[in-house]
């Protein structure tokens, strides 16, 4: 059973979302402010977080920032007001995976939840090892990078790096391919999902963010190579 945390200060909205998700057989826990929500996520480690931006005690953007800083890699969906474009942009830049604009349809929210869980959860459970990497108790290692698959954590040179769920999934694809070229179209299907209808340049933007978060001086970041007109590969021996 997937575990979902809902962090929302409106009792009416919180109850509606909680009850709808529970009817779909998700295990749901809730919090009414940012401080409680942050503590809930770090202690319970849910598979997905539905996070309102406008929260008392600690706003949703700050909760998102602190969660990612603590290495929390599960997908996070923001609930935002219709006129809060700046919050949506800030949230996506900090590693949010999706957002729903208020007022929203419960049916749409649940559909988006299902897509995020389908897209990200299987990658935490298993991965196929490949030459140049090794798997030990859910770990993938290449160059100076170690991926802890069950907990969705990444360490470079022994230091924790903060990646969004999408960036983590992209890195897993590159590591598992072990030098093979992955097309942008294939990466979009694997990481963004078959329902994604945006531009394939989203892959380029995500790779750029991934390199920056891994650290420009890291061997694994330097090993991510663009193949002109096709896509990307991770060269297992570096450049």
Protein Blocks (a to p, Z undefined) as FASTA:
>chain_A
ZZdddddfblklmmmmmmmmmmnopacdddfbfklmmmmmmmnopabdcddfbdghiafk
lmmmmmmmnopabdcdddddfklmmlmmmmmmnopabdcdddddfklmmmmmmmmmmmmm
mmmmpccddehiaceehiacehjbccdfknopaceehiacdddfklmmmmmmmmmnnopa
cdfklmmmmmnopklccdfklmmmmmmmmmmmnopkbmklmmpccdehilccddfkbZZ
